[in-house]
Amino acid sequence: MHSRKKIPKDKANREMQPLQLMHSLLMGPFFTKSLGGVSYVLTFINEFSRMTFGYLLENKDQTFDRFKDFKALVENKSRFKIKMLRSDNGGEYNSTKFNNYCTSMESRGSF
């Protein structure tokens, strides 16, 4: 028999402002494509508010472009900057293009 500790319900371990920590996950490919040809779903979850954003993708290669779209949208709407992006380290998040973008944002103090 296994036991586990309860997850605390207090907000002591949560972020203190919007966009401080974003979680992202790419799900798919799904066995059956949608009528529009979608095989993947990309999600972004704000740790602070638990607000979730989803994008439908035809292929994994669209992940980087949707991240840039998402980043521009939420930063313009909230006037906060994304500080940290947490993912499962899938290949779509470890591409040279994605890493170079994040490094350039970090050097500008924007990410």
Z-matrix of the N, CA and C atoms (Angstrom, degrees):
N
C 1 1.449
C 2 1.522 1 109.22
N 3 1.318 2 115.81 1 133.12
C 4 1.456 3 121.76 2 -179.93
C 5 1.518 4 109.47 3 -105.42
N 6 1.303 5 115.41 4 148.18
C 7 1.463 6 119.39 5 174.68
C 8 1.521 7 108.62 6 -128.66
N 9 1.288 8 115.34 7 161.96
C 10 1.462 9 119.32 8 178.16
C 11 1.510 10 108.94 9 -143.65
N 12 1.305 11 114.31 10 157.84
C 13 1.455 12 119.91 11 177.91
C 14 1.518 13 109.50 12 -78.78
N 15 1.324 14 115.36 13 147.88
C 16 1.460 15 120.01 14 175.97
C 17 1.522 16 109.87 15 -69.17
N 18 1.302 17 115.56 16 146.51
C 19 1.457 18 120.99 17 175.11
C 20 1.526 19 107.09 18 -82.05
N 21 1.332 20 117.61 19 124.65
C 22 1.467 21 118.66 20 -178.75
C 23 1.517 22 111.11 21 -64.54
N 24 1.326 23 116.92 22 141.24
C 25 1.459 24 121.72 23 -178.93
C 26 1.523 25 112.58 24 -91.99
N 27 1.325 26 116.92 25 -5.53
C 28 1.464 27 118.91 26 179.66
C 29 1.523 28 109.74 27 -75.22
N 30 1.286 29 115.63 28 166.53
C 31 1.455 30 121.13 29 -177.35
C 32 1.529 31 112.20 30 -96.22
N 33 1.322 32 118.21 31 15.94
C 34 1.464 33 121.48 32 -176.53
C 35 1.518 34 112.55 33 -61.31
N 36 1.330 35 117.35 34 -32.38
C 37 1.455 36 120.63 35 -176.89
C 38 1.520 37 113.45 36 -97.00
N 39 1.324 38 117.50 37 2.16
C 40 1.452 39 120.99 38 -177.50
C 41 1.525 40 110.87 39 -91.53
N 42 1.290 41 114.65 40 161.67
C 43 1.464 42 121.22 41 179.84
C 44 1.523 43 110.16 42 -68.49
N 45 1.326 44 116.34 43 156.58
C 46 1.457 45 121.59 44 -173.50
C 47 1.529 46 114.25 45 -101.01
N 48 1.328 47 117.95 46 -6.51
C 49 1.462 48 119.69 47 177.90
C 50 1.528 49 109.73 48 -149.75
N 51 1.331 50 117.12 49 158.47
C 52 1.465 51 120.53 50 -179.70
C 53 1.522 52 112.20 51 -59.94
N 54 1.306 53 115.55 52 146.61
C 55 1.473 54 125.69 53 174.54
C 56 1.527 55 114.81 54 66.83
N 57 1.305 56 118.43 55 7.10
C 58 1.457 57 120.27 56 177.24
C 59 1.530 58 110.41 57 -63.32
N 60 1.325 59 115.92 58 -39.75
C 61 1.464 60 121.40 59 178.27
C 62 1.520 61 108.89 60 -140.08
N 63 1.320 62 115.33 61 123.01
C 64 1.459 63 121.80 62 176.84
C 65 1.525 64 108.51 63 -114.95
N 66 1.317 65 116.28 64 138.21
C 67 1.459 66 122.24 65 174.71
C 68 1.520 67 107.37 66 -104.08
N 69 1.333 68 116.42 67 143.03
C 70 1.454 69 119.61 68 178.42
C 71 1.522 70 109.76 69 -138.03
N 72 1.315 71 115.04 70 144.72
C 73 1.461 72 121.20 71 178.42
C 74 1.519 73 108.95 72 -147.42
N 75 1.329 74 115.51 73 135.43
C 76 1.460 75 121.48 74 173.74
C 77 1.517 76 107.43 75 -105.77
N 78 1.323 77 116.45 76 121.61
C 79 1.468 78 121.28 77 -179.75
C 80 1.519 79 109.72 78 -108.57
N 81 1.328 80 116.23 79 137.81
C 82 1.455 81 121.29 80 177.60
C 83 1.512 82 110.25 81 131.34
N 84 1.291 83 119.22 82 -177.11
C 85 1.459 84 126.19 83 2.65
C 86 1.524 85 110.90 84 -75.30
N 87 1.315 86 114.71 85 144.93
C 88 1.450 87 120.32 86 177.65
C 89 1.525 88 109.33 87 -82.88
N 90 1.301 89 115.57 88 148.59
C 91 1.463 90 121.55 89 -176.75
C 92 1.526 91 110.93 90 -58.78
N 93 1.325 92 116.61 91 -42.18
C 94 1.462 93 121.58 92 -179.91
C 95 1.520 94 109.00 93 -112.36
N 96 1.319 95 116.24 94 125.99
C 97 1.466 96 120.13 95 176.71
C 98 1.518 97 110.39 96 -73.11
N 99 1.332 98 115.74 97 154.10
C 100 1.459 99 120.08 98 175.72
C 101 1.528 100 109.40 99 -71.71
N 102 1.317 101 116.96 100 172.42
C 103 1.467 102 120.21 101 177.77
C 104 1.527 103 111.52 102 -60.81
N 105 1.335 104 116.43 103 -28.70
C 106 1.458 105 120.72 104 178.88
C 107 1.523 106 113.43 105 -87.45
N 108 1.327 107 118.15 106 3.19
C 109 1.459 108 121.53 107 177.74
C 110 1.516 109 114.42 108 88.72
N 111 1.327 110 117.21 109 15.04
C 112 1.467 111 121.29 110 -177.23
C 113 1.523 112 110.76 111 -81.25
N 114 1.341 113 115.59 112 132.15
C 115 1.464 114 121.30 113 178.92
C 116 1.522 115 112.60 114 -118.03
N 117 1.350 116 117.89 115 -13.10
C 118 1.455 117 122.27 116 -174.24
C 119 1.524 118 110.96 117 -133.09
N 120 1.328 119 115.77 118 154.83
C 121 1.458 120 122.60 119 171.96
C 122 1.523 121 107.23 120 -128.14
N 123 1.331 122 116.58 121 126.20
C 124 1.459 123 123.72 122 178.56
C 125 1.521 124 108.19 123 -106.92
N 126 1.334 125 117.08 124 126.51
C 127 1.463 126 120.15 125 -179.91
C 128 1.518 127 111.24 126 -118.80
N 129 1.323 128 114.67 127 149.55
C 130 1.462 129 123.36 128 172.40
C 131 1.521 130 106.56 129 -130.64
N 132 1.325 131 116.79 130 128.85
C 133 1.465 132 121.86 131 -179.30
C 134 1.515 133 109.15 132 -123.13
N 135 1.330 134 116.03 133 126.87
C 136 1.459 135 122.15 134 177.95
C 137 1.534 136 108.10 135 -82.04
N 138 1.324 137 117.31 136 118.66
C 139 1.465 138 121.86 137 -178.28
C 140 1.524 139 111.76 138 -59.71
N 141 1.320 140 117.61 139 -37.32
C 142 1.460 141 122.43 140 -176.51
C 143 1.525 142 112.04 141 -66.15
N 144 1.315 143 117.27 142 -51.96
C 145 1.465 144 121.68 143 -174.15
C 146 1.522 145 113.64 144 -102.52
N 147 1.325 146 116.98 145 -13.52
C 148 1.469 147 123.89 146 -174.56
C 149 1.535 148 111.85 147 67.36
N 150 1.316 149 116.28 148 13.43
C 151 1.459 150 120.03 149 177.17
C 152 1.525 151 108.34 150 -67.36
N 153 1.320 152 116.12 151 135.98
C 154 1.454 153 122.09 152 -175.70
C 155 1.525 154 110.50 153 -117.09
N 156 1.318 155 115.07 154 136.71
C 157 1.458 156 122.52 155 178.23
C 158 1.522 157 107.21 156 -120.25
N 159 1.317 158 117.83 157 140.54
C 160 1.457 159 121.04 158 -179.69
C 161 1.512 160 111.81 159 -130.93
N 162 1.319 161 115.13 160 144.21
C 163 1.461 162 122.16 161 176.75
C 164 1.519 163 108.18 162 -128.76
N 165 1.313 164 116.89 163 137.38
C 166 1.451 165 122.40 164 175.87
C 167 1.520 166 108.50 165 -94.22
N 168 1.322 167 116.60 166 128.92
C 169 1.460 168 121.59 167 -176.14
C 170 1.521 169 111.21 168 -123.46
N 171 1.315 170 115.55 169 145.43
C 172 1.460 171 120.32 170 175.06
C 173 1.516 172 111.27 171 -81.48
N 174 1.354 173 116.33 172 -32.06
C 175 1.462 174 120.21 173 178.00
C 176 1.525 175 110.65 174 -150.80
N 177 1.332 176 116.46 175 165.96
C 178 1.471 177 122.41 176 -176.87
C 179 1.523 178 112.89 177 -62.74
N 180 1.318 179 116.42 178 -29.09
C 181 1.461 180 120.84 179 -176.24
C 182 1.524 181 113.04 180 -61.95
N 183 1.313 182 118.11 181 -16.41
C 184 1.461 183 122.09 182 -179.25
C 185 1.530 184 112.43 183 -83.23
N 186 1.327 185 118.04 184 -6.93
C 187 1.467 186 122.17 185 -175.18
C 188 1.521 187 111.92 186 -57.64
N 189 1.312 188 118.19 187 -47.97
C 190 1.463 189 121.83 188 -177.09
C 191 1.531 190 111.32 189 -62.24
N 192 1.319 191 116.64 190 -45.21
C 193 1.469 192 119.72 191 -179.55
C 194 1.529 193 111.77 192 -65.10
N 195 1.343 194 117.40 193 -39.37
C 196 1.465 195 119.85 194 177.68
C 197 1.527 196 110.84 195 -67.77
N 198 1.339 197 117.76 196 -34.64
C 199 1.467 198 119.61 197 176.55
C 200 1.526 199 110.00 198 -62.34
N 201 1.318 200 117.61 199 -45.16
C 202 1.468 201 120.29 200 179.27
C 203 1.528 202 110.88 201 -62.16
N 204 1.329 203 117.14 202 -40.93
C 205 1.477 204 121.02 203 176.71
C 206 1.528 205 110.09 204 -61.43
N 207 1.328 206 115.86 205 -47.22
C 208 1.461 207 121.32 206 -179.56
C 209 1.525 208 111.12 207 -61.24
N 210 1.329 209 116.69 208 -46.58
C 211 1.470 210 121.71 209 -179.11
C 212 1.526 211 110.41 210 -58.84
N 213 1.315 212 117.39 211 -46.72
C 214 1.469 213 121.10 212 179.16
C 215 1.530 214 110.79 213 -61.64
N 216 1.320 215 116.94 214 -43.56
C 217 1.461 216 121.60 215 -178.79
C 218 1.522 217 111.96 216 -61.13
N 219 1.337 218 117.33 217 -55.07
C 220 1.470 219 119.77 218 -173.82
C 221 1.524 220 112.40 219 -72.25
N 222 1.323 221 117.87 220 -33.01
C 223 1.461 222 119.21 221 178.85
C 224 1.519 223 111.22 222 -70.95
N 225 1.322 224 117.72 223 -36.39
C 226 1.468 225 120.52 224 177.53
C 227 1.526 226 111.57 225 -70.70
N 228 1.319 227 117.13 226 -38.92
C 229 1.466 228 121.03 227 -179.10
C 230 1.522 229 112.40 228 -72.08
N 231 1.334 230 117.01 229 -38.19
C 232 1.469 231 120.04 230 -172.00
C 233 1.529 232 114.03 231 -98.26
N 234 1.312 233 117.31 232 -19.70
C 235 1.467 234 123.28 233 -174.45
C 236 1.526 235 112.50 234 65.81
N 237 1.322 236 117.47 235 15.57
C 238 1.464 237 123.45 236 170.73
C 239 1.517 238 107.32 237 -107.66
N 240 1.322 239 117.58 238 162.91
C 241 1.460 240 123.48 239 177.65
C 242 1.518 241 109.37 240 -111.19
N 243 1.323 242 116.70 241 144.73
C 244 1.454 243 120.66 242 173.73
C 245 1.524 244 107.58 243 -67.43
N 246 1.317 245 116.19 244 124.84
C 247 1.469 246 121.06 245 -178.86
C 248 1.521 247 111.92 246 -94.89
N 249 1.342 248 116.57 247 -37.61
C 250 1.454 249 119.97 248 -175.63
C 251 1.526 250 109.49 249 -147.98
N 252 1.330 251 115.75 250 139.66
C 253 1.457 252 122.08 251 176.88
C 254 1.523 253 107.35 252 -117.89
N 255 1.319 254 116.17 253 122.30
C 256 1.468 255 121.17 254 179.28
C 257 1.515 256 108.60 255 -109.07
N 258 1.335 257 115.42 256 129.76
C 259 1.462 258 120.67 257 179.61
C 260 1.526 259 109.59 258 -138.42
N 261 1.318 260 115.52 259 -177.59
C 262 1.457 261 120.72 260 178.83
C 263 1.527 262 111.93 261 -88.90
N 264 1.336 263 117.53 262 11.71
C 265 1.466 264 124.11 263 -178.90
C 266 1.518 265 113.31 264 61.73
N 267 1.324 266 116.26 265 30.37
C 268 1.455 267 120.07 266 175.66
C 269 1.521 268 110.05 267 -66.00
N 270 1.304 269 116.31 268 160.85
C 271 1.458 270 121.50 269 -177.73
C 272 1.514 271 113.87 270 -56.19
N 273 1.332 272 117.27 271 -30.79
C 274 1.466 273 120.68 272 -179.44
C 275 1.525 274 111.93 273 -66.51
N 276 1.332 275 117.53 274 -22.00
C 277 1.465 276 121.52 275 178.84
C 278 1.527 277 111.76 276 -96.69
N 279 1.312 278 117.66 277 -10.20
C 280 1.464 279 121.59 278 -176.38
C 281 1.519 280 113.24 279 -110.11
N 282 1.310 281 117.24 280 17.23
C 283 1.459 282 119.69 281 179.27
C 284 1.528 283 109.20 282 -70.15
N 285 1.297 284 116.31 283 156.74
C 286 1.466 285 121.50 284 178.22
C 287 1.522 286 110.52 285 -59.26
N 288 1.332 287 116.14 286 -42.32
C 289 1.465 288 121.37 287 -179.73
C 290 1.531 289 111.01 288 -60.39
N 291 1.328 290 116.78 289 -45.56
C 292 1.464 291 122.34 290 -179.15
C 293 1.529 292 110.01 291 -65.78
N 294 1.321 293 117.17 292 -46.23
C 295 1.471 294 121.35 293 -179.69
C 296 1.525 295 112.07 294 -63.34
N 297 1.333 296 117.14 295 -42.49
C 298 1.468 297 120.30 296 178.34
C 299 1.527 298 111.04 297 -62.90
N 300 1.320 299 117.02 298 -40.37
C 301 1.461 300 121.31 299 178.90
C 302 1.529 301 110.47 300 -62.79
N 303 1.328 302 116.44 301 -47.50
C 304 1.469 303 120.54 302 -179.46
C 305 1.523 304 111.18 303 -63.78
N 306 1.326 305 117.17 304 -39.52
C 307 1.468 306 121.02 305 177.94
C 308 1.519 307 110.82 306 -63.99
N 309 1.345 308 117.08 307 -41.17
C 310 1.471 309 119.80 308 179.75
C 311 1.527 310 110.55 309 -67.89
N 312 1.321 311 117.98 310 -36.92
C 313 1.466 312 121.46 311 177.13
C 314 1.530 313 110.26 312 -66.46
N 315 1.321 314 116.25 313 -40.08
C 316 1.461 315 120.93 314 -179.90
C 317 1.524 316 110.73 315 -65.13
N 318 1.318 317 117.52 316 -40.93
C 319 1.460 318 120.97 317 -179.65
C 320 1.529 319 111.60 318 -67.29
N 321 1.334 320 117.27 319 -25.72
C 322 1.478 321 121.61 320 177.26
C 323 1.513 322 111.64 321 -86.40
N 324 1.345 323 116.64 322 -3.18
C 325 1.452 324 120.38 323 -178.52
C 326 1.510 325 113.13 324 76.74
N 327 1.338 326 115.67 325 16.90
C 328 1.451 327 120.42 326 -176.48
C 329 1.520 328 113.01 327 -100.78
N 330 1.344 329 116.52 328 -9.47
C 331 1.465 330 118.48 329 -174.97
C 332 1.502 331 109.78 330 -148.02
